[in-house]
């Protein structure tokens, strides 16, 4: 049994060595290419925290909930699709536990699709005595399709570079014999902003014309990079 295992290992190693040798013996050119682009986020997540503490315990969380729901509905927000309750456990100690003072509170996540709507939400809720509105994160909904498109452009760019390097010396680039994808997956980090808080804005006066806040979110950088080896013919 041991002899058979040793024979199999020897044959397997020999086959790998032969493949590697054949690969190295071929004339080839190796290139690397990277392409990137910036996209505006189209999924903006806001965290809304309702706390009796903010109104000095004059307004209950239930009343704040009703005010929030009414205001968001008036702004065209689909509450069933765009609003969800968060687990407050992670935020409880940070925001609402002051020595022995335990404050009744609720936390919601709101999804909006553009910066203008986000600004309307922030101003509208502020005027309903709801000022704890945080930008949680931003995303781009068609990220996967964009990544594939960039990878296609990156490999074409790699071949173009190979041609530019071989044509001056009278040689041609053949088929690819090796392609390696070095694309990273941390795309949305550029749009993440968990520490941003908007609070303390002045309320609008009666009959005052609403002007959206001039909010603009950072664009998300998406990139793809490849290494490739092409035959030289």
KOLKOL-974523 format. One line per field, with one value per residue (C-alpha): residue number from 1; chain; x, y, z negated. Coordinates in nm, 3 decimals, padded with zeros to 5 digits, m for minus. Example, Ala and Ser with C-alpha at 12.3 -4.5 7.8 and 13.67 -1.06 7.14 Angstrom:
<rodrens>
seq <- c(1	2)
mol <- c(A	A)
u <- c(01.230	01.367)
v <- c(m00.450	m00.106)
w <- c(m00.780	m00.714)
</rodrens>
This chain:
<rodrens>
seq <- c(1	2	3	4	5	6	7	8	9	10	11	12	13	14	15	16	17	18	19	20	21	22	23	24	25	26	27	28	29	30	31	32	33	34	35	36	37	38	39	40	41	42	43	44	45	46	47	48	49	50	51	52	53	54	55	56	57	58	59	60	61	62	63	64	65	66	67	68	69	70	71	72	73	74	75	76	77	78	79	80	81	82	83	84	85	86	87	88	89	90	91	92	93	94	95	96	97	98	99	100	101	102	103	104	105	106	107	108	109	110	111	112	113	114	115	116	117	118	119	120	121	122	123	124	125	126	127	128	129	130	131	132	133	134	135	136	137	138	139	140	141	142	143	144	145	146	147	148	149	150	151	152	153	154	155	156	157	158	159	160	161	162	163	164	165	166	167	168	169	170	171	172	173	174	175	176	177	178	179	180	181	182	183	184	185	186	187	188	189	190	191	192	193	194	195	196	197	198	199	200	201	202	203	204	205	206	207	208	209	210	211	212	213	214	215	216	217	218	219	220	221	222	223	224	225	226	227	228	229	230	231	232	233)
mol <- c(A	A	A	A	A	A	A	A	A	A	A	A	A	A	A	A	A	A	A	A	A	A	A	A	A	A	A	A	A	A	A	A	A	A	A	A	A	A	A	A	A	A	A	A	A	A	A	A	A	A	A	A	A	A	A	A	A	A	A	A	A	A	A	A	A	A	A	A	A	A	A	A	A	A	A	A	A	A	A	A	A	A	A	A	A	A	A	A	A	A	A	A	A	A	A	A	A	A	A	A	A	A	A	A	A	A	A	A	A	A	A	A	A	A	A	A	A	A	A	A	A	A	A	A	A	A	A	A	A	A	A	A	A	A	A	A	A	A	A	A	A	A	A	A	A	A	A	A	A	A	A	A	A	A	A	A	A	A	A	A	A	A	A	A	A	A	A	A	A	A	A	A	A	A	A	A	A	A	A	A	A	A	A	A	A	A	A	A	A	A	A	A	A	A	A	A	A	A	A	A	A	A	A	A	A	A	A	A	A	A	A	A	A	A	A	A	A	A	A	A	A	A	A	A	A	A	A	A	A	A	A	A	A)
u <- c(00.000	00.282	00.458	00.141	00.098	00.461	00.428	00.112	00.281	00.585	00.372	00.160	00.469	00.625	00.307	00.298	00.667	00.610	00.318	00.521	00.820	00.604	00.450	00.788	00.936	00.676	00.764	00.517	00.466	00.321	00.121	m00.094	m00.380	m00.622	m00.938	m01.160	m01.459	m01.661	m02.033	m02.289	m02.455	m02.820	m02.893	m02.853	m02.920	m03.014	m03.046	m03.326	m03.326	m03.640	m03.573	m03.789	m03.472	m03.447	m03.776	m03.693	m03.947	m04.229	m04.302	m04.339	m04.166	m04.508	m04.591	m04.252	m04.318	m04.646	m04.483	m04.203	m04.440	m04.660	m04.368	m04.199	m04.527	m04.576	m04.230	m04.328	m04.150	m04.291	m04.278	m04.321	m04.033	m03.796	m03.832	m03.735	m03.674	m03.319	m03.195	m03.127	m02.900	m02.583	m02.673	m02.836	m02.532	m02.380	m02.682	m02.934	m02.770	m02.659	m02.565	m02.905	m03.106	m03.263	m03.447	m03.717	m03.605	m03.637	m03.403	m03.501	m03.318	m03.446	m03.348	m03.363	m03.237	m03.088	m02.927	m03.218	m03.463	m03.215	m03.198	m03.578	m03.599	m03.340	m03.506	m03.858	m03.779	m03.592	m03.909	m04.092	m03.844	m03.655	m03.293	m03.099	m03.055	m02.732	m02.589	m02.513	m02.378	m02.414	m02.418	m02.445	m02.718	m02.562	m02.218	m02.183	m02.265	m02.020	m01.743	m01.783	m01.775	m01.456	m01.289	m01.366	m01.213	m00.909	m00.821	m00.867	m00.638	m00.381	m00.382	m00.354	m00.046	00.100	00.046	00.205	00.515	00.552	00.453	00.757	00.983	00.785	00.610	00.243	00.042	m00.137	m00.393	m00.383	m00.220	m00.271	m00.514	m00.527	m00.794	m00.663	m00.986	m01.051	m01.392	m01.402	m01.622	m01.872	m01.614	m01.569	m01.937	m01.950	m01.984	m02.101	m01.985	m02.178	m02.464	m02.698	m02.857	m02.938	m03.069	m03.312	m03.679	m03.861	m04.099	m04.466	m04.521	m04.146	m04.051	m03.869	m03.516	m03.344	m03.009	m02.714	m02.608	m02.378	m02.241	m01.893	m01.888	m01.791	m01.467	m01.488	m01.180	m01.067	m00.714	m00.575	m00.243	m00.217	00.035	m00.001	00.179	00.423	00.388)
v <- c(00.000	00.237	00.156	00.233	00.565	00.655	00.564	00.778	01.073	01.039	01.028	01.322	01.530	01.443	01.551	01.882	01.942	01.864	02.108	02.379	02.315	02.328	02.651	02.813	02.690	02.885	03.240	03.465	03.817	03.905	04.222	04.373	04.619	04.804	04.998	05.187	05.416	05.624	05.568	05.760	05.551	05.470	05.294	05.523	05.383	05.621	05.520	05.696	05.676	05.771	05.856	06.013	06.170	06.404	06.569	06.573	06.291	06.517	06.310	05.934	05.702	05.599	05.960	06.003	05.686	05.823	06.156	05.979	05.753	06.045	06.259	05.979	05.890	06.255	06.245	05.949	05.685	05.330	05.232	04.859	04.844	05.112	05.123	04.847	04.828	04.763	04.563	04.834	04.615	04.734	05.101	05.080	05.134	05.393	05.622	05.548	05.417	05.707	05.564	05.440	05.646	05.400	05.577	05.422	05.427	05.259	05.245	05.223	05.177	05.377	05.312	05.601	05.614	05.962	06.244	06.484	06.246	06.191	06.567	06.596	06.317	06.479	06.822	06.679	06.464	06.748	06.953	06.670	06.679	06.377	06.483	06.160	06.075	05.903	05.810	05.440	05.342	05.388	05.123	05.087	04.841	04.729	04.662	04.302	04.391	04.680	04.456	04.212	04.496	04.637	04.295	04.263	04.604	04.519	04.203	04.388	04.659	04.396	04.256	04.604	04.664	04.333	04.429	04.769	04.598	04.328	04.496	04.730	04.422	04.244	03.991	03.911	03.843	03.509	03.358	03.400	03.113	03.253	03.506	03.603	03.824	04.059	04.249	04.342	04.314	04.612	04.824	05.007	05.109	05.444	05.507	05.399	05.675	05.526	05.820	06.098	06.252	06.534	06.708	07.049	07.208	07.496	07.429	07.590	07.871	07.856	07.899	07.896	07.753	07.424	07.414	07.075	07.049	07.055	06.697	06.508	06.166	06.053	05.849	05.484	05.380	05.046	04.892	04.570	04.451	04.146	03.981	03.795	03.597	03.583	03.364	03.540	03.414)
w <- c(00.000	m00.087	00.243	00.438	00.255	00.319	00.688	00.722	00.551	00.777	01.093	00.974	00.892	01.228	01.410	01.227	01.302	01.670	01.688	01.517	01.743	02.056	01.933	01.865	02.193	02.390	02.490	02.313	02.191	01.851	01.794	01.524	01.560	01.333	01.410	01.169	01.156	00.912	00.863	00.663	00.390	00.454	00.125	m00.176	m00.523	m00.804	m01.167	m01.355	m01.734	m01.922	m02.285	m02.554	m02.690	m02.389	m02.480	m02.851	m02.897	m02.774	m02.463	m02.481	m02.239	m02.108	m02.022	m01.855	m01.657	m01.527	m01.439	m01.257	m01.062	m00.962	m00.848	m00.651	m00.480	m00.380	m00.219	m00.003	m00.210	m00.188	m00.554	m00.487	m00.240	m00.365	m00.744	m00.986	m01.360	m01.477	m01.772	m02.028	m02.241	m02.069	m02.114	m02.455	m02.678	m02.447	m02.427	m02.694	m03.010	m03.227	m03.564	m03.687	m03.437	m03.192	m02.913	m02.698	m02.336	m01.998	m01.700	m01.332	m01.005	m00.709	m00.348	m00.099	00.255	00.300	00.106	00.157	m00.009	m00.292	m00.351	m00.352	m00.609	m00.835	m00.825	m00.852	m01.155	m01.324	m01.306	m01.482	m01.774	m01.637	m01.602	m01.652	m01.284	m01.184	m00.848	m00.883	m00.541	m00.168	00.105	00.482	00.584	00.915	00.770	00.891	01.251	01.237	01.100	01.390	01.641	01.490	01.493	01.864	01.928	01.715	01.912	02.243	02.113	02.013	02.366	02.516	02.302	02.418	02.783	02.730	02.589	02.857	03.184	03.192	03.199	03.469	03.249	03.197	02.886	02.883	02.651	02.275	02.089	01.740	01.589	01.224	01.071	00.801	00.754	00.392	00.231	m00.006	00.223	00.001	m00.255	m00.083	m00.138	m00.501	m00.754	m01.085	m01.295	m01.124	m01.320	m01.224	m01.517	m01.663	m01.343	m01.377	m01.312	m01.022	m01.095	m00.999	m00.625	m00.566	m00.227	m00.261	m00.126	m00.118	m00.291	m00.055	m00.131	00.099	00.016	00.112	00.428	00.399	00.567	00.748	00.910	01.074	01.144	01.325	01.401	01.730	01.934	02.311	02.563	02.791	03.146)
</rodrens>
